[in-house]
Amino acid sequence: MSMLGGLGILLMLLVLSMCDAGSAAEDAKKKKPAKIPGPATKLTVPYGYDTAKGWEAADASPEYAVAQSSGLIGYLERAGDFQYRLRAVEAKTGKTKWAGEPWRPLTAAGSFPRVLSVTKGESQYFVAWSYGSTRAEGLNAAGKFISLDIYDTADGGRQRVEVPWAVAPVVTGTGPGILISDGKAKSSVVDPETGEIDSIPPDKLGYPGNCANCRTLTEVLAITDKGLLVSGAREFWVLGGWFSRNLAPRGAEVTSGLPTSVTSKHVLARWHHAAKTPKAATHEIWAVHDLATGKIVVQAECRRPTIAPSEYPQAKTSPDGRFLVAGSLAFDLEDKKGYCFEDPDGTNRLTLVSVTDEGTVFGAAGVRSAGDALAGAGAPLMVDMWTGEPELMDSNVRLPQAETLGVGLFRWTDAKNRRHLIAYHLKD
């Protein structure tokens, strides 16, 4: 009798627990998922972006780096008295993947170090660098140095490399190494994986034979898989690789090539028409060359400016690499189409600053530089690469600096002069 009674009690408890579980499941269905807060700052942006979805980082460094294959964005933040920390966040969510230890740069007090990204093989790295003087300490001599903190994006592992350097440096990461140059013929390459430094003296730049132009105004521009990309007054070449004179556009003066901007896979160059041809005095040829082979991928023709610019615009590519924009130029590298957005007489040029995978280009009219356009100057506009037609937007629209992994990246400075990095999701 007692066993039957105990069995009945167990059955009752089992039924009650099943009822409670069912009730809990019903309650769970009724509950809405927790809402993830979006960016606090709601800028006026192109209609393709959703300002309610994304993330925001306040007091972030003026520069940030994107590791496309890792899905990360790296930026510097202040970490105490004149110290900084590199933080890597997921591009989509803004969640911290890892954060480095604080360190003190060589830059002047209050100024952020510089930030870039570099890819070698399948590995990606963030690099924070600064330049300045050091005092003699222990076995270390005093002098001017470039200090590089190199982070593996996979886990945040860091190594520091210091390179003695006497003059203000130019530091880039467009190739498989970190290139340091003096803006002229002196250069060193730092391997991001090992930290090894390879210095290349000017007399080892592999000047092509019979090229007087190559030894005038010589400048090391980039590191490629095959060697250094170097330019002279009117010609350019890859050390141990190709020579621009052999790869000039049809109808161009073969000794007139001037590289103006370099991306990870391409170099944008300006060429003059051959002398005494109909357009020699009025137009220029702009060609996108494959960085590995030097061969022309696509080209466009533009009116010559009345006054040559003191600084040429930097080329920007879409995340997938199909589209490239620079100044008034836009290229579809897959369909081999090039556009020069200007009036027939060469005036009213557009300044293009970024491009998406879908072929939407953002820029502005009536500005002198991409920096002015991104700061809100001029008349903001967008261009559809499929039609080539510009479309003006409202005057208060902010332009994205870049797009990556489904988010547009915007910069904004608040009333306290703090810089914000804001990511808005693309609308579904």
N, C-alpha and C positions, 0 to 999 in steps of 0.2 A: 504494500500500500504506500509506504514511504517512497519507494523508487518511482512509482507512478506519479506521486505528488511532485517529486523533484523534477521529473521529466516535463510535467505540465508547466512548472515555473520556468524551466529553460526555454520551452516553446514560446511562452508569453514574452520573455525577454528578447528572444530572437525577432518576434513580430514587431515589438516596440522599436527595436534598433533599426529594423528595415523601414519602419514608418519615419523614424527620425532621419535616416539617410535619404529617403525620398523627399522629405520636406527640405533638407539641406540642399539637395540637388535642384529643387524648384526655386529655392531662394537664390542659388547661384546663377540660375538662368535669368532671373529678374534683375540681378545686379549688372550695371553697365561697366565695361572695362575702364580702368583708371585712365584719365585723360592726361597725356603728357603735355606739359606746358610748352608753348612755342616761344619764339623770340619775344623779349619784352619790347623791343623797338620795332615799330611798324613803318618802314619806309614806303614811299610811293615808288613802285617798281613796275617793270613791264608785266602785262596781264598774264603771262605764262607762269608766273611764280605765285605761290600761296604763302602770304606773310603770317598765316596762323600756324604753319608747320615748319619746323626747323630748329635752329639753336643760335645762341649768341655768346660771344666771349668778349668781355669788357677789358679795357686796358691791355689789349694784345699788341704785339709788335707790329710796326708798319708793314713788314714783309711776312709772308707765310709761305710754306712749301707744301706741294701736293704730291703724294705718292699714289699714283693712279691704281697700280695693280694691288697695292696693299690696302687701298680704300681708306687712307689716313691723310689727315692734314696736320702739319706741325707748325706751331707758332711759339714765340717766347712770351713769358709773363714775368713780371717783377716778383722777386722772392727776397724781400728784405732790403737792407741798405746796399744799394748798388750791386745787387746780385740778380741773376736771371735763371729761369728754369725753362727748358724746352718741354712742351706738352704736346703729345700726339693724341688726336681725337678721331673717332670714326666720322667720316665725312657725312654720312646720312643722319646720324643721331646726335653728334656732338659729345658722345660719351668718351671719357678718357680711356685710351688703350694702355698708355703708360706715361709717366712723367719722370724726367731726369732729375738728378740732384742739382741743387743751386750751385752756381759758379760765378766768378767775377771776371768780366771781360777786360780787354785792353782799351776799349773805347772811352771817350770822355764821360764824366759822371752825368747820368740822366739820359743818355742816348742808348737806344737799343742796338745790339749787334745785328748783323745781317743774317738772313736765313735762305737756304736753297735746298734743293733735292738733287740727288744724283743716282743713276741706275747703272749697275755693273752686272751683266748677265741676268740672273733671275733675282738678284738682291737689290733692294732699294735702301737709300740712306737719306737721313736729314742731316744737314750740316749747318751749324751756327758758327759764324766766324767774326773776328774783330781784329783790328790792327792798331798797334801803338808801341810805346816804349816800355822797357822793363829795366829795373835796377839790378845791379850785380847782387846775387844772393847765393851763397855757398859756392858750388862749382859752376853756376850759371853766370855767364857774362852779361853785362848790360848791353842794350841795343834795341833795334826796332824789329818787331816780329809780327807775323800773322799767326793768330791762335785759332785753330780749327777744332771744334768738338763734333765728332762724327758719330751719329747714332744709327744703329741697325733698326729699321722700322719694324722688324719682326718682333723684337723683344726689348728694345730700348737700350741695348748694350752700347756703351760709349767708349770711345778712345779719343785722347787728345793728341794733336799733332801741332808742333810749333815750327814755323819756317822763318828763318832770318830773312828780312826783306827791307831794303833801304828806302824805297819810295812808296808812295800810295799805290796799293795793288788793285787790280781788277780780278775778281774771283768768280768763276762760272762753273756750272755743273751740267752742261748740255750733253756731254759724252760719258764714256765709261770711267772717267776719272775727274778729279777736282783740278781745274786749270787755274793757275795763278800767273798773271802777267803784269808787266809794268805799262800796259797799253801800247807797247812797242814790240821789240824783238826778243826781249828777255822773258823766259817762262820756266815754270816748274809744274809738274803734274804729281798730285798726291793720290795714291791708290786708296780708295775708301775702305777696302777690305783689310789691307795689311798696314796701312799708314805709311808705306814706303814713299819716299820723295825722289822723283827723277827730274833733275834740272837739265834743261836743254839750252846750251849757249847759242847766241845768234849765228855763229859760224857753222852750226850743225843743223840748220833749217832746211837743207836740201834744195837750195835755190835752183830752179830750172836753168838749163844752159841758154845762153843768148837772150837773157831777159834783164835788161837794165831796169825796167819798171819794178822788178821784184826786189831789188836792193834799195829802193827808195821808199820811204814811209812804210817800212816793213812792220807788220803787226801780227802777232799770234792771236787767233780768234777763237779756236775751239780745239778740243781733243776728240778724235774719232777712233773707231776700232782699228783703223789702218795707220794712224799717226796724226800729227798736228795739222790743222787747217791754218794756213798762213796767207796773208795778203800783202801786196806791194802797192805802189801808186795806182796801177791800172790793171793788175793781173793777180790771180790767186791760185793756190795749189794745196794739195795734201801731201805732206812729207812722205815720200816713198809710194805715193799713189798717183793721182791724176793732176792735170794742169789745165787751167781754164782756157788757155789759147786754143787748145784742141777741141773744146766743147762749147764754143760760142754759138749763140742763136743765129739762125740764118739771116743774113742781111746786116749783121752787126759788125762793127769794127772789132776784130778779134783780140786786140790789145787794149780794150776799154773796160773790161769787167771790174766792177767794184762791189764786193760783198757788203751788204748793209745790215744783215741780221741773220742769226743762226738759231735753229731749233734742234731738237734731239736727232732729227733725221734729214733735215734740209737746210740749205743756205739760200737766202734771197739775195739776188745780185742785180745791179743796174748796169745796163749796157748802152753805149751810143750806137746809133745807126752808122753804117759805113759812110765815109766822106763822099760828098757830092751826090748822095742819093736824095730823093725828093723830101724825105722827112728828117734829114740829118740835122737841120737847124731847129726843128720844132718838136720832135718827139724822142722819147727814150723807150728802150725795151727793158721790161722787168721780168726776170726768169727765176723760177724755183728749181734749184739743182738738187739732185739726190746727193746727200752728203757722202755716201759710200762710194759712188762711182763718178760723181760730177755731171752725170747726164741730166739734161733738162727734162723736168716732169711736165711743166706747163709754163706759159708765159703770157704777158699782157703788154699793151702799149699805152703810154700816157704822154700828155703834153709835158714839155720841159718847164720846170718852174722858172720864173723870172730871176729869182734869187735862190741859189742852192741852200737847203737847210743846213744848219750847223750840226744837227743831230738827226739821224734817220730813225724812223719808228721801229720798235721791236716787233718782230713777227710773233703772233699768237696762233695756236692751233686749237681745233676742237678736241675734246677728250679722246675721241677715236682716231684722230690724226687725219681725217679726210679733208677738212677745210683749213685754210690758212689765211689770216688777215694781217695787214700791216699798213698803217696810215690810210690812204685812199684805195689801197689794193685789196682784192679778195680773190681767192683761188679755190676751185674744186679740184683737188688732186686726183680724184678718181675719174671724173668725167672730162678732165683736161680742159677746164674752162677758167678763164681769167677775166677779171673786171677791174676797171679803173674808174672810180666814182668821182667824176668831175664834169664841169661844163665843157663843151667842145673847145673853148679857148683856154682851158686849163685852170680856170678860176672855180671858186665855190667847191673846193675839194671837201670830201667827207673825211672824218677821222674815225676809223674803226678800231674798237678796243677788245672785243671778244666775240667768240662764235661757238654755237652749240653743235651737238651731233646731228641735230635736225636741220642744220643749215640756216639758222637764224643768227644774223650778225647784228651786234649792237655798236652804236657809235654816236657821233654828234656832228652837226654842221656849225661852222663859225667858230672853231677852236683851233689853237695852234699845236696841241699835243694831246696824247691819250690821257695824260695826267689831268689836264684841264677838263676833259670830257668826263672823267670819272669823278672829279670834284664837283660836278654839277653845272659847269659852264656850257654855253652854247645851246643849240636846239637838239635835244636827244631824239634819236631815231633808231629804227630797226630795218634791216634789209633781208629779204627772202632770197637765199642763194639760188633757188630754183627758178625764180623769175627775174632776179636782178633789180627789183623795184624797191626803192627806199620808201619808208612810211614814217612820217613824223609822229612823235608821241607828245604827251603833255609836257610842258616846260619844266615841271618839278619831278619828273621821273628820274630815278637813280639807275645807273647802268651797272650790270654785273661785271666784276673784274674777270671772272672766269666761271665756268660750269664744270662740275665733276660729279659723277655717280648720282645724277638726278637732283643735284642741288646747285643753286646759283650762289656765288660768293660776293658779298657786298661789303664795302667799308663805309664807316660813318664816324665822325668826331663829335662828341657831345659838348655841352656848354662848359664843362670842366677841362676841355682839351684832351679828353681820354679817347683813344681810338678803339672802335668796336669792330670785330669781325663777325658778320652776320651771314648765316646760311638759310636760305628759303628753299623749300622743296618745289620742284616742278609740279604743276597741277596735273591731276590724273586725266 
